[in-house]
Amino acid sequence: MSELLANTGTIAAIATAVVPQQGSVGIVRVSGSQAMAIAQTLFHAPGRQVWESHRILYGYIRHPQTQKLVDEALLLTMKAPRSYTREDVIEFHCHGGIMAVQEVLQLCLESGARLAQPGEFTLRAFLNGRLDLTQAESIADLVGARSPQAAQTALAGLQGKLAQPIRQLRANCLDILAEIEARIDFEEDLPPLNHAAIIADIAKIAAEITRLLATKDKGELLRTGLKVAIVGRPNVGKSSLLNAWSQSDRAIVTDLPGTTRDVVESQLVVGGIPVQVLDTAGIRETVDQVEKIGVERSRRAANAADLVLLTIDASAGWTEADQEIYAQVQHRPVILVINKIDLVEKLNNLETLDITSLHSGYPQTINQIVTTAAAENQGIDGLETAILEIVQAGKVQAADMDLAINQRQAAALTKAKISLEQVQGTIADKLPLDFWTIDLRGAIQALGEITGEEVIESVLDRIFSRFCIGK
């Protein structure tokens, strides 16, 4: 990637997923000064179709020397600057699968293009001024979105909802810097600097940066999701809980303890948050070597989880074995799931169990207790509500947020905030105006790194290397 800034030319790549027997259309994208020439060399449009920008042509892709038919396809042309990269761009819309798009890509390379590097199309869009850096990162977030809320947040970033406040903050810092430097250069010709107004403006900027920094945890949650481990003794209904929650038969369910021997995974969405649910083997001492491996994997999954659902059998109550398992997971946030309440109701001939009778004898440190009858698909709504309450208790909002910063943006904002705090300290110490400008420039530079107005090549390396090749 570090060679890209100097190595331009025309690039080509497959822009859609290549999966055998999956997908009806595969797209090969070409961008650069030779894109139109490559299209005219390879694509044959029968009849009197007009070759003009943003018009779709129907025809055939042929080998330029042998005239061998490679594919029946559509051609989309987008002339600069009205394209994703602000360069001439063409797209061959081929039949899906593996062979057609691979052959077309190879013909493009033989005709003068080179294979694009990961993220190079989006990098060119950034370098050519079509996107700022926050919008480029939002594109990667949109492609990798794992929930509707994550996609909406990425779209907000793509529309500039993060870049706009960042640019405004930077502009405000530049205005303050201009006021100070004017007093340094033309002190005798201007009225005295209004120190109180400068202090108030800096405090206002710092407060807005603090507000933006508060969205970091939400951003991470939307991008990476919440890892939840279902743990407990054998035969308490962990697998039934996973099946009821995912509305599928992901896990094998029997009356035999120890049926689950390995960690079973399911992907869900709760309140707009992607959730990776891990059903683990029942934790107990065993001489069975295979089960012992499963138990050890269960312990590792619980330790790596963001949240643990400690599941117990309502008819057995809180046992010594449950207490031992809780001791192993209590360093993580824990929700106690009292399962099989339907069996307790039948055993006691009750229409509805008095839930308060179940809430005694459990560790006081567990502040979230839910009841379920997983085999009857009951209690899942209450479980999801409890999970969202745990999330919100950590000051991470589950929905209704227009933007969410990532780790790189948070680091730059933190640097800007520290610089502004140092300016405030400089003012409090009554140092000369020259000293005020040093850290103020640091804040301006840090804010510019977020949008790309001030960015170094190594940062671009890190950002665009995470993109797929066709993007």
Sequence and secondary structure as in RCSB ss.txt:
>XXXX:A:sequence
MSELLANTGTIAAIATAVVPQQGSVGIVRVSGSQAMAIAQTLFHAPGRQVWESHRILYGYIRHPQTQKLVDEALL
LTMKAPRSYTREDVIEFHCHGGIMAVQEVLQLCLESGARLAQPGEFTLRAFLNGRLDLTQAESIADLVGARSPQA
AQTALAGLQGKLAQPIRQLRANCLDILAEIEARIDFEEDLPPLNHAAIIADIAKIAAEITRLLATKDKGELLRTG
LKVAIVGRPNVGKSSLLNAWSQSDRAIVTDLPGTTRDVVESQLVVGGIPVQVLDTAGIRETVDQVEKIGVERSRR
AANAADLVLLTIDASAGWTEADQEIYAQVQHRPVILVINKIDLVEKLNNLETLDITSLHSGYPQTINQIVTTAAA
ENQGIDGLETAILEIVQAGKVQAADMDLAINQRQAAALTKAKISLEQVQGTIADKLPLDFWTIDLRGAIQALGEI
TGEEVIESVLDRIFSRFCIGK
>XXXX:A:secstr
 TTTTT  S EEEE S  BTTB SEEEEEEESTTHHHHHHHHEE  TT    TT EEEEEEE TTT  EEEEEEE
EEE TTSSSSSS EEEEEEESSSHHHHHHHHHHHHTT EE  TTHHHHHHHHTTSS HHHHHHHHHHHT  SHHH
HHHHHHHHTTTTHHHHHHHHHHHHHHHHHHHHHHHSGGGS    HHHHHHHHHHHHHHHHHHHTTHHHHHHHHH 
EEEEEEESTTSSHHHHHHHHHTS  S   SSTT   S EEEEEEETTEEEEEEE       S HHHHHHHHHHHH
HHHH SEEEEEEETTT S HHHHHHHHHHTTS EEEEEE HHHHHHHTT SS  GGGGSSSS TT   EEE BGG
GTBSHHHHHHHHHHHHHHTT   S  S    HHHHHHHHHHHHHHHHHHHHHHTT  HHHHHHHHHHHHHHHHHH
HTSS  HHHHHHHHTTS TT 
